[in-house]
Amino acid sequence: MKLVRSFAFACNGLKICFASETNFKIHVLLAIVAATLGIGLSISAGEWLAILCCIVLVMAMEMMNSAVEKLCDVAHKEFHPGIKVVKDIAAGAVFISAVFSFITAMVVFIPKIIMYLK
């Protein structure tokens, strides 16, 4: 029963994030674009693994960033320079994962697109 409740809490977290976080919705849309490109360009199993790892990394980082921001907002309602630093660091983690994912996508997809266009 505990396991079922844990899954329910996790699903609720996904639902909350999707419903309330614009950036999460953007990441979901980009994940759909990447998956569609992967299918359309017949990427290899290794390339799928790289793309899926990037998708999971960015979405998980976005969820952690959202959780940190919400916790900070509860802990300190007014502006606080220390809270700003924490939020900026969490946002930076999302940014690093997104840049890495973009580079990975370019390495995987650009050669396939070039071959497709020839």
N, C-alpha and C positions, 0 to 999 in steps of 0.2 A: 504494500500500500504506500509506503514511503517513496518508493521508486516512481510510482504513478504520479504522486503529488509533485515530485521533483521535475518530472517531465511537464506537468501542467504549469508549474511556475516558469520553467524555461520557455514554453510556448507563449505564456502570457507576456514574458519579457520581449519576445520577438514581436508580438502583436502591438505592445505599447510602443516599441521603437518604430515600427512601421507606421503606426497611426500618428505619432507625434514628432518624428524627426525627419525633416525635409532631406537632409543629407543622406540619411539611410535609404530613403526612397530613390534618391539619385543613384546610390550605389547598387541598389536592386535593379534599376533600369539598365545601368551599365553592365551588370552581370548578365542580364538577358541579352544585351547586344553582343557581349563576348561569346556567350553560349551559341547564339544564332550564327555568328561568324565561324565559330568552331565547327558547327555542323555543316554549314554551307561550304567551308573550305576544306573539309575532311582532314582536320588536324590529327596528328598521331596520338597514341596513348600517352607518351611522355609530355607532349604539348598540352594535352587535356589536363594532365596532372598539374603542370605549371599554372595553367589558367585557373583551374579550380582552387588550387592552394592560394593564389592571389585573391580570388573572390572571397574565400573564407577569411583570409587574413584581414582584408579591408573591412568586411562587414563586422567581424569580431572587434576590430579596433574601433570602429565607429560606435558599436554598442558600448564598449568600455568607456570611450570618451563621453558618451551621453550619460552613462551611470556616474562617472566622476563629476560631471557638471551638475547633475541633479543633487548628488550628495553635497557638493560644495554649496549649492543654493540653499539647502536645508540647514547646513552647519552655520552659514553666515549670510544672512539676507542682504545686508548692505555691501557696497563695494569694499573689498579688502585687497591690498596689493599681493598678499601671500596667496589668496584664493585665485587671483588673476594668473599668477605664475603657474599654479597647479593646472588650471584650465588650459593655459597656453601650451604647457608641456603635453597634456593629453591630446590636444588638437594637433600638435606637432607629430605625435606618434601616428595619427591617422594620415597625416600628410606624407610622412616617409613611406608608409605602406602603400598609399595610393600612387606615389611616384614610382616606386618599385614595380607595382602592378602595371602601370602604364608602359614602362620600359619593357617588361616581360611581354605584354601584349604586342608591342611593336616588333620585338624580336620574333615572335611566333607568327603574327599575321602579315606583316609587310612582305616577306618573301612569298607567301602564299598568294597574296593579292597581286603582286607583280607577275607571278607565274600565270594566274588566272586571266590577267589582262592581255597577256601575250598571245 
